[in-house]
């Protein structure tokens, strides 16, 4: 696959546009000018999808303001949580703020909402009338993935995939999901920036990840691999993954990521990295206690 096609597999994550986010984020939320530079750079490099959520602070507002001022638009994946606000009201309020007439995907942000099939009939109606193109669900572990792969109502699944979170079982299930017609979006490819930290700086329960981080860095050093390029290309080149979601807080950061994309990539040296089952809970940043 050539570099242009690989770049078009990138989806821009927007949590950083609305909230200070990420274990390595020292600059906080970008201001309007920087947010617009990020979105302009994405648009000009043919990135087509923005990944956002009602819970991402001001992200939706930033996207809407950008669309209104520049007349440039993207396909939007928006995540929702079920609460006291009617889902129809929630959806149309988001569309109004986004300055959009429809969504590419409306996604369950919480698996428990999906599992209970909350508002599923409404979602199917939104899809029938083309207010949304796809119904999606955000996942974490293999057990959740197993429950979704044969669900005909779900068109798109988003889940973590990275150097520590790509077991053979998970890969098999993702291939099954892809074969059944699901669109696959991978997130957390840098594990919120953990891969770039000094292993000796880890604190709290993150210390359990120190040997894995040391192993990644050692393998990259042995094979003369840049860790960012290795982490990105390891996921991007998987043919069963349709889009890789990158969270960005500076336009220069997006440029650096795109320049790290390689047309061919040999992942064999990285396959030996495997996180112990006892530590797998640490693959979910919500469990981190630095």
SERO-4910 file (N, C-alpha, C, O; in steps of 0.05 Angstrom, whole numbers):
BEGIN
 pado doro    nc1    nc2    nc3   cac1   cac2   cac3    cc1    cc2    cc3    oc1    oc2    oc3
  Unk    A     17    -24      0      0      0      0     18     25      0     36     27     16
  Unk    A     12     44    -18     29     68    -19     23     87      4      3     84     18
  Unk    A     40    107      7     38    125     30     13    141     30      1    145     51
  Unk    A      4    149      6    -21    164      5    -45    148     16    -61    158     31
  Unk    A    -46    123      8    -68    105     17    -66    100     47    -86     99     61
  Unk    A    -41     98     57    -37     94     86    -45    119    102    -57    117    123
  Unk    A    -39    143     91    -47    168    104    -78    169    106    -89    178    126
  Unk    A    -91    160     85   -120    160     85   -132    140    104   -157    140    108
  Unk    A   -116    123    116   -125    105    137   -124    119    165   -132    107    185
  Unk    A   -114    143    166   -113    158    191   -139    172    196   -150    185    178
  Unk    A   -150    170    220   -172    186    230   -161    204    252   -145    195    268
  Unk    A   -170    229    252   -160    247    272   -177    246    297   -201    253    297
  Unk    A   -165    238    319   -178    239    345   -179    268    356   -159    282    353
  Unk    A   -201    275    368   -205    304    375   -207    309    405   -214    331    414
  Unk    A   -203    288    422   -205    293    450   -187    315    459   -194    331    477
  Unk    A   -163    317    447   -144    338    455   -153    366    448   -144    386    459
  Unk    A   -172    368    429   -183    394    421   -202    405    442   -208    428    443
  Unk    A   -212    387    459   -232    395    478   -224    392    507   -236    404    525
  Unk    A   -203    376    512   -194    371    540   -164    368    541   -152    360    521
  Unk    A   -151    376    563   -123    368    567   -122    338    571   -134    328    589
  Unk    A   -107    324    554   -110    295    553    -83    282    546    -68    293    530
  Unk    A    -77    259    559    -53    244    552    -32    245    573    -28    267    585
  Unk    A    -19    223    578      0    221    600     25    239    595     39    246    614
  Unk    A     30    245    570     53    262    563     46    290    554     63    305    544
  Unk    A     21    297    558     11    324    549     20    345    569     10    347    591
  Unk    A     40    361    560     51    382    577     40    410    570     45    429    584
  Unk    A     26    411    547     17    438    537    -12    443    541    -21    466    537
  Unk    A    -28    423    549    -56    426    554    -71    428    528    -62    419    507
  Unk    A    -96    438    529   -113    440    505   -103    462    486    -97    484    495
  Unk    A   -101    456    460    -92    476    441   -112    499    439   -136    495    443
  Unk    A   -102    524    434   -120    546    430   -133    544    403   -127    526    387
  Unk    A   -151    563    397   -166    562    372   -148    562    348   -152    546    329
  Unk    A   -127    579    348   -110    580    324    -96    554    319    -94    545    296
  Unk    A    -86    541    341    -72    516    337    -91    494    330    -85    476    313
  Unk    A   -115    494    342   -135    474    334   -142    476    305   -145    455    291
  Unk    A   -145    500    295   -151    504    266   -127    496    249   -131    485    227
  Unk    A   -103    500    258    -79    491    243    -79    460    241    -73    449    220
  Unk    A    -86    447    263    -88    418    263   -108    408    243   -103    391    226
  Unk    A   -132    420    244   -154    412    226   -147    418    197   -153    403    179
  Unk    A   -135    441    192   -127    448    165   -106    429    154   -108    420    131
  Unk    A    -87    422    171    -66    404    162    -78    376    156    -71    363    136
  Unk    A    -97    367    172   -110    342    168   -126    343    141   -123    325    125
  Unk    A   -141    364    137   -157    367    113   -140    367     88   -145    354     68
  Unk    A   -118    382     89   -101    386     66    -85    360     60    -75    357     37
  Unk    A    -83    342     79    -69    317     75    -89    293     71    -82    270     74
  Unk    A   -114    301     64   -134    281     55   -143    263     78   -154    241     73
  Unk    A   -139    271    103   -151    257    125   -181    263    125   -189    286    124
  Unk    A   -198    242    125   -226    246    120   -244    244    145   -266    254    145
  Unk    A   -234    231    166   -251    225    189   -241    238    214   -217    238    221
  Unk    A   -260    251    229   -255    261    256   -269    243    275   -292    236    272
  Unk    A   -255    235    296   -267    219    318   -271    237    342   -252    248    353
  Unk    A   -296    239    351   -302    257    373   -323    244    391   -330    221    387
  Unk    A   -332    259    411   -352    249    430   -365    272    445   -353    294    448
  Unk    A   -389    268    454   -403    288    470   -387    294    495   -389    316    505
  Unk    A   -372    274    505   -357    278    530   -329    289    527   -314    289    546
  Unk    A   -322    299    503   -296    310    498   -294    340    502   -282    354    486
  Unk    A   -306    350    523   -305    378    529   -316    395    506   -339    392    498
  Unk    A   -299    414    496   -308    432    475   -301    423    447   -303    438    428
  Unk    A   -293    397    444   -284    388    418   -305    391    396   -298    401    374
  Unk    A   -330    384    402   -351    387    382   -354    416    374   -358    422    350
  Unk    A   -353    434    393   -356    462    387   -333    472    370   -337    488    351
  Unk    A   -309    463    375   -285    471    359   -289    462    330   -284    477    312
  Unk    A   -298    437    327   -302    426    300   -324    442    285   -320    450    262
  Unk    A   -346    448    299   -367    464    287   -358    492    279   -365    502    257
  Unk    A   -343    505    296   -332    531    290   -314    531    266   -314    549    249
  Unk    A   -297    510    265   -279    506    242   -295    503    216   -289    516    196
  Unk    A   -315    486    216   -332    482    193   -345    508    184   -346    514    160
  Unk    A   -356    523    203   -370    547    197   -351    568    185   -359    582    166
  Unk    A   -327    570    195   -309    591    187   -294    584    161   -287    602    145
  Unk    A   -288    558    157   -272    551    134   -287    538    111   -277    536     89
  Unk    A   -312    529    117   -329    514     98   -316    488     90   -322    476     70
  Unk    A   -298    478    107   -285    452    103   -298    432    123   -303    439    146
  Unk    A   -304    408    114   -317    389    131   -305    361    129   -291    355    109
  Unk    A   -310    345    149   -300    318    151   -324    299    155   -346    308    161
  Unk    A   -319    273    153   -338    254    162   -334    251    192   -311    249    202
  Unk    A   -355    251    207   -354    252    237   -363    226    249   -385    216    244
  Unk    A   -346    215    267   -354    193    285   -358    206    312   -339    218    323
  Unk    A   -382    204    323   -388    217    348   -398    196    368   -415    179    362
  Unk    A   -387    196    392   -394    177    413   -414    190    432   -412    214    438
  Unk    A   -433    174    441   -453    184    460   -456    165    484   -448    142    483
  Unk    A   -466    177    506   -473    161    530   -503    165    535   -513    186    531
  Unk    A   -516    144    544   -544    145    551   -547    159    578   -535    151    598
  Unk    A   -565    179    578   -571    193    603   -600    202    602   -616    191    587
  Unk    A   -606    223    618   -634    232    619   -643    247    594   -667    251    590
  Unk    A   -624    256    578   -631    271    554   -639    252    532   -625    233    526
  Unk    A   -662    256    519   -671    238    498   -649    237    476   -637    257    469
  Unk    A   -645    213    465   -624    209    446   -627    226    421   -608    236    410
  Unk    A   -652    229    412   -657    246    388   -649    274    394   -636    287    377
  Unk    A   -655    284    418   -647    312    424   -617    314    425   -605    333    416
  Unk    A   -604    293    437   -575    293    439   -562    293    412   -543    309    407
  Unk    A   -572    276    394   -561    275    367   -564    301    352   -545    311    340
  Unk    A   -588    312    352   -593    336    336   -579    361    348   -572    379    333
  Unk    A   -575    361    374   -560    382    386   -531    381    377   -518    401    371
  Unk    A   -520    356    376   -492    352    367   -489    361    338   -470    374    331
  Unk    A   -508    353    321   -507    360    293   -508    391    289   -494    402    273
  Unk    A   -524    404    305   -526    433    304   -499    446    311   -490    464    298
  Unk    A   -487    436    333   -461    447    342   -439    441    321   -422    458    316
  Unk    A   -440    417    309   -421    409    290   -424    422    263   -407    420    245
  Unk    A   -447    435    259   -454    447    233   -455    425    212   -444    428    190
  Unk    A   -467    403    219   -468    379    201   -497    370    198   -514    374    216
  Unk    A   -503    358    175   -530    348    171   -533    319    178   -555    309    181
  Unk    A   -510    305    180   -511    277    187   -484    268    199   -464    283    197
  Unk    A   -483    244    210   -459    233    221   -450    209    205   -467    194    195
  Unk    A   -424    205    202   -414    180    190   -421    157    208   -429    135    199
  Unk    A   -417    161    234   -423    139    254   -431    152    280   -419    171    289
  Unk    A   -452    140    292   -460    147    319   -454    123    336   -464    101    331
  Unk    A   -437    127    357   -425    104    371   -431    104    400   -429    124    414
  Unk    A   -438     80    410   -440     76    439   -413     80    451   -393     68    444
  Unk    A   -412     99    471   -386    105    484   -382     85    507   -359     80    515
  Unk    A   -403     75    518   -402     56    541   -412     29    532   -435     27    521
  Unk    A   -396      8    536   -404    -19    528   -430    -28    542   -446    -42    531
  Unk    A   -433    -19    567   -457    -27    583   -483    -17    569   -503    -31    570
  Unk    A   -482      7    557   -505     17    542   -511     -1    518   -534     -7    512
  Unk    A   -490     -8    504   -493    -26    481   -504    -53    490   -523    -64    478
  Unk    A   -492    -64    511   -499    -91    520   -529    -92    528   -542   -113    524
  Unk    A   -539    -70    538   -568    -69    546   -585    -61    522   -610    -58    525
  Unk    A   -573    -57    499   -587    -50    474   -604    -24    478   -625    -21    466
  Unk    A   -593     -6    494   -608     19    500   -610     36    475   -590     41    461
  Unk    A   -634     45    469   -640     63    446   -633     51    419   -629     65    399
  Unk    A   -631     25    418   -623     12    392   -643     17    371   -636     23    348
  Unk    A   -669     16    377   -689     21    357   -687     50    346   -691     54    322
  Unk    A   -681     69    363   -677     96    354   -653     98    335   -654    112    315
  Unk    A   -631     85    342   -607     85    326   -613     74    298   -604     84    278
  Unk    A   -628     52    298   -635     40    272   -652     59    255   -650     59    231
  Unk    A   -670     73    268   -686     93    254   -669    116    243   -674    124    221
  Unk    A   -650    125    259   -632    146    250   -617    137    225   -612    152    206
  Unk    A   -610    111    225   -595    100    202   -614     98    178   -606    103    155
  Unk    A   -638     89    182   -657     86    160   -663    113    146   -666    114    122
  Unk    A   -664    135    162   -670    161    150   -644    176    143   -645    200    136
  Unk    A   -621    163    144   -595    174    136   -585    197    152   -568    212    143
  Unk    A   -595    199    177   -583    219    196   -556    209    205   -538    225    211
  Unk    A   -553    182    206   -527    170    211   -523    149    190   -542    137    180
  Unk    A   -498    144    183   -492    123    163   -486     96    177   -493     75    165
  Unk    A   -475     97    201   -467     72    214   -473     74    244   -473     95    256
  Unk    A   -478     51    256   -481     48    285   -455     35    295   -447     14    285
  Unk    A   -443     47    315   -418     36    325   -417     32    355   -436     39    370
  Unk    A   -396     19    364   -392     14    393   -362     15    399   -346      5    384
  Unk    A   -356     28    421   -329     30    431   -323      7    450   -338      3    469
  Unk    A   -302     -7    445   -295    -31    461   -269    -28    475   -253    -10    469
  Unk    A   -264    -46    494   -238    -49    507   -226    -76    502   -206    -79    487
  Unk    A   -236    -97    515   -223   -123    515   -234   -143    495   -254   -138    481
  Unk    A   -221   -166    495   -228   -188    477   -256   -198    483   -271   -206    464
  Unk    A   -264   -199    508   -290   -210    515   -312   -192    503   -332   -203    493
  Unk    A   -309   -166    503   -328   -148    491   -329   -152    461   -350   -153    448
  Unk    A   -305   -155    449   -304   -159    420   -318   -184    412   -332   -185    392
  Unk    A   -315   -205    427   -328   -231    421   -359   -228    421   -372   -241    405
  Unk    A   -369   -210    437   -398   -206    438   -409   -191    415   -433   -193    408
  Unk    A   -392   -175    402   -401   -157    381   -398   -168    353   -414   -160    335
  Unk    A   -379   -185    348   -372   -191    320   -395   -203    304   -395   -200    279
  Unk    A   -414   -215    316   -436   -227    301   -462   -210    303   -483   -219    295
  Unk    A   -460   -186    314   -483   -169    317   -488   -153    291   -472   -136    285
  Unk    A   -509   -160    277   -514   -148    251   -522   -118    253   -520   -104    233
  Unk    A   -530   -109    276   -537    -81    280   -513    -63    282   -515    -39    279
  Unk    A   -490    -74    289   -466    -58    292   -449    -59    267   -441    -80    257
  Unk    A   -444    -34    256   -429    -32    231   -400    -26    236   -383    -33    219
  Unk    A   -394    -14    259   -366     -4    263   -358     -9    292   -374     -4    311
  Unk    A   -335    -19    296   -324    -23    323   -298     -8    326   -281     -8    308
  Unk    A   -295      5    349   -270     19    355   -258      6    380   -272      2    400
  Unk    A   -232      1    380   -219    -12    403   -189     -6    403   -178      1    382
  Unk    A   -176    -10    426   -147     -6    427   -132    -27    410   -140    -50    409
  Unk    A   -111    -18    398    -92    -37    385    -65    -24    386    -61     -2    376
  Unk    A    -46    -38    397    -19    -27    399      1    -49    404     -6    -73    404
  Unk    A     26    -42    407     48    -62    410     43    -81    433     52   -104    432
  Unk    A     29    -72    454     24    -89    477     -4   -102    477    -11   -118    494
  Unk    A    -20    -93    458    -49   -101    459    -57   -112    432    -75   -101    419
  Unk    A    -43   -133    423    -49   -145    397    -44   -175    398    -28   -185    383
  Unk    A    -59   -188    416    -56   -217    419    -66   -232    394    -81   -221    378
  Unk    A    -57   -257    391    -66   -273    369    -96   -278    370   -109   -279    349
  Unk    A   -107   -281    394   -135   -285    397   -150   -260    387   -170   -262    373
  Unk    A   -141   -237    395   -154   -212    387   -152   -209    357   -171   -200    344
  Unk    A   -129   -215    346   -125   -213    317   -145   -231    302   -156   -223    281
  Unk    A   -148   -256    311   -166   -274    299   -195   -264    300   -209   -265    280
  Unk    A   -203   -253    323   -230   -242    325   -234   -218    307   -256   -214    295
  Unk    A   -214   -201    305   -216   -177    288   -219   -185    258   -233   -173    243
  Unk    A   -204   -206    251   -207   -216    223   -235   -226    218   -246   -223    196
  Unk    A   -246   -240    238   -274   -250    236   -293   -226    233   -312   -227    217
  Unk    A   -289   -206    250   -306   -182    249   -305   -169    222   -325   -161    210
  Unk    A   -281   -166    211   -277   -154    185   -291   -170    163   -303   -159    146
  Unk    A   -288   -197    165   -300   -214    145   -331   -212    146   -344   -216    126
  Unk    A   -341   -207    170   -370   -205    173   -381   -177    165   -405   -172    167
  Unk    A   -363   -160    156   -371   -134    145   -368   -110    164   -376    -88    158
  Unk    A   -356   -115    187   -351    -93    206   -328    -75    197   -309    -84    185
  Unk    A   -331    -49    201   -309    -30    198   -294    -29    224   -306    -26    245
  Unk    A   -267    -30    223   -251    -31    247   -234     -6    250   -219      1    232
  Unk    A   -238      8    272   -222     32    279   -204     25    303   -214     17    324
  Unk    A   -178     29    300   -160     24    322   -152     50    336   -147     70    323
  Unk    A   -152     50    363   -144     74    378   -122     65    397   -115     42    399
  Unk    A   -112     85    412    -92     81    433    -67     66    423    -56     49    436
  Unk    A    -58     74    398    -35     60    387     -9     66    402     10     51    401
  Unk    A     -8     89    415     15     97    431     10     93    461     26    101    478
  Unk    A    -13     81    467    -21     77    495    -20    103    511     -7    105    532
  Unk    A    -33    123    499    -35    150    510     -7    163    513     -4    181    530
  Unk    A     13    155    498     39    166    500     58    152    519     80    160    522
  Unk    A     48    130    531     64    115    550     90    104    536    111    103    550
  Unk    A     89     97    511    112     85    497    135    105    495    158     97    491
  Unk    A    130    131    499    151    151    497    163    159    523    181    175    525
  Unk    A    153    147    545    163    154    571    188    138    578    192    116    568
  Unk    A    204    149    596    227    135    607    217    113    626    202    120    644
  Unk    A    223     88    621    213     66    639    219     72    668    203     63    686
  Unk    A    241     85    674    248     90    702    232    112    715    233    116    739
  Unk    A    216    126    699    199    148    709    172    138    718    156    154    729
  Unk    A    165    114    711    138    103    718    134    101    747    152     94    762
  Unk    A    110    108    756    103    107    785     77     92    788     64     85    769
  Unk    A     70     87    813     44     74    819     42     47    806     62     32    804
  Unk    A     18     39    797     15     13    785     26     11    757     28    -10    745
  Unk    A     34     35    746     47     34    720     75     21    720     86     14    699
  Unk    A     86     18    744    112      5    747    111    -23    735    131    -34    726
  Unk    A     87    -36    736     83    -63    725     88    -64    695     94    -85    684
  Unk    A     86    -41    682     91    -39    653    120    -34    646    127    -34    623
  Unk    A    137    -29    666    165    -23    661    179    -44    644    192    -36    624
  Unk    A    178    -70    651    193    -89    634    183    -90    605    199    -95    587
  Unk    A    157    -86    601    147    -86    574    157    -62    558    165    -64    535
  Unk    A    158    -39    571    168    -15    558    197    -17    552    207     -9    531
  Unk    A    212    -29    571    241    -33    566    245    -52    543    264    -48    527
  Unk    A    228    -72    540    231    -92    519    225    -78    492    240    -83    472
  Unk    A    205    -62    491    198    -48    466    222    -30    457    231    -31    434
  Unk    A    232    -15    476    255      3    470    279    -13    462    294     -4    444
  Unk    A    284    -36    475    307    -52    468    305    -63    440    324    -63    424
  Unk    A    282    -74    433    278    -85    406    280    -63    385    293    -67    364
  Unk    A    269    -40    390    271    -18    371    300    -10    367    309     -4    345
  Unk    A    315     -9    389    344     -2    387    359    -23    371    375    -16    354
  Unk    A    354    -49    376    368    -70    362    363    -70    333    381    -76    317
  Unk    A    339    -63    325    331    -63    297    331    -35    284    321    -31    262
  Unk    A    343    -16    298    345     11    289    318     23    280    315     34    258
  Unk    A    298     18    297    271     28    292    265     52    311    272     51    334
  Unk    A    253     72    299    243     94    316    217     84    329    200     73    316
  Unk    A    215     88    355    192     76    370    165     87    360    146     72    359
  Unk    A    164    113    353    139    124    343    131    111    316    108    103    312
  Unk    A    151    109    298    146     96    273    138     67    276    120     58    262
  Unk    A    152     53    294    146     25    298    117     21    308    102      4    299
  Unk    A    110     37    328     83     35    340     61     42    320     40     29    320
  Unk    A     65     62    304     46     71    284     43     50    262     21     41    255
  Unk    A     65     43    250     64     25    227     56     -3    234     44    -17    218
  Unk    A     62    -12    259     54    -38    268     23    -42    266     14    -63    258
  Unk    A      8    -21    272    -21    -22    271    -31    -14    243    -49    -27    233
  Unk    A    -19      7    232    -29     18    207    -28     -3    184    -45     -3    166
  Unk    A     -8    -20    184     -4    -39    163    -21    -65    166    -20    -82    148
  Unk    A    -36    -67    187    -54    -90    190    -78    -87    171    -93    -67    173
  Unk    A    -81   -106    153   -100   -102    131   -129   -103    142   -147    -93    128
  Unk    A   -133   -115    165   -161   -117    176   -169    -92    191   -192    -89    200
  Unk    A   -151    -73    194   -157    -47    207   -162    -26    186   -145    -21    168
  Unk    A   -186    -14    187   -193      6    167   -182     33    172   -173     47    154
  Unk    A   -183     42    198   -173     68    206   -158     67    232   -165     51    250
  Unk    A   -138     83    234   -123     86    259   -128    114    270   -123    134    256
  Unk    A   -138    116    294   -145    142    306   -120    153    320   -109    141    339
  Unk    A   -112    177    311    -89    190    324    -99    215    339   -112    232    327
  Unk    A    -92    217    365    -98    240    380    -75    260    378    -52    253    383
  Unk    A    -82    285    372    -61    305    365    -67    331    381    -90    339    382
  Unk    A    -46    344    392    -51    370    404    -34    392    391    -36    415    400
  Unk    A    -19    385    370     -4    406    355     -3    397    326      0    373    320
  Unk    A     -5    416    308     -3    410    279     24    397    272     25    379    256
  Unk    A     45    406    285     72    395    280     73    366    288     87    350    276
  Unk    A     58    359    308     56    331    317     43    313    296     52    291    291
  Unk    A     22    324    284      9    309    262     28    306    239     29    284    227
  Unk    A     42    327    232     61    325    210     83    304    216     90    289    198
  Unk    A     92    303    240    112    284    248    101    255    246    115    237    236
  Unk    A     76    251    254     64    225    252     62    216    223     68    194    216
  Unk    A     52    234    206     49    227    178     76    221    164     77    204    147
  Unk    A     96    236    172    123    231    161    135    204    171    154    195    159
  Unk    A    123    193    192    133    167    203    121    143    189    130    121    193
  Unk    A    102    148    171     89    126    157    108    115    136    119    129    120
  Unk    A    110     88    136    127     75    116    110     58     98     91     46    106
  Unk    A    118     57     72    102     42     53    103     12     57     84     -2     51
  Unk    A    125      2     68    126    -26     75    137    -28    104    153    -11    113
  Unk    A    129    -49    118    137    -51    146    137    -81    154    118    -95    150
  Unk    A    160    -89    165    163   -117    175    158   -117    205    175   -106    220
  Unk    A    136   -129    213    129   -129    242    141   -152    257    137   -154    282
  Unk    A    155   -170    244    164   -195    256    180   -191    282    178   -206    301
  Unk    A    197   -170    282    214   -165    306    198   -157    330    207   -160    353
  Unk    A    174   -147    325    157   -136    347    137   -157    357    123   -152    377
  Unk    A    134   -179    344    114   -199    351    120   -212    378    101   -222    391
  Unk    A    145   -212    387    153   -226    411    144   -210    437    146   -221    459
  Unk    A    135   -186    433    126   -170    456     98   -179    464     80   -177    447
  Unk    A     95   -189    488     68   -198    496     64   -191    526     81   -198    542
  Unk    A     43   -178    532     38   -170    559     26   -194    575      9   -208    565
  Unk    A     35   -197    599     25   -219    616     -5   -215    622    -14   -193    626
  Unk    A    -19   -237    622    -48   -236    627    -55   -222    654    -76   -210    656
  Unk    A    -37   -225    673    -41   -212    699    -39   -182    698    -49   -168    715
  Unk    A    -26   -172    677    -23   -143    674    -41   -130    653    -39   -106    648
  Unk    A    -58   -146    641    -74   -136    618    -93   -114    626   -101    -97    609
  Unk    A   -101   -113    652   -118    -91    660   -105    -64    657   -118    -44    655
  Unk    A    -78    -64    656    -63    -39    653    -64    -28    624    -54     -6    619
  Unk    A    -75    -44    606    -78    -34    579   -101    -14    576   -103     -1    556
  Unk    A   -117    -12    597   -139      7    598   -130     31    616   -128     28    640
  Unk    A   -125     54    604   -115     77    619   -133     85    643   -124     98    661
  Unk    A   -158     77    642   -176     84    665   -168     70    690   -177     77    712
  Unk    A   -151     49    688   -142     34    711   -115     45    722   -106     35    742
  Unk    A   -104     64    707    -77     74    715    -79     90    741    -97    106    745
  Unk    A    -59     85    758    -57    100    784    -28    108    787    -13     96    803
  Unk    A    -19    129    772      9    137    773     17    147    801     40    155    805
***
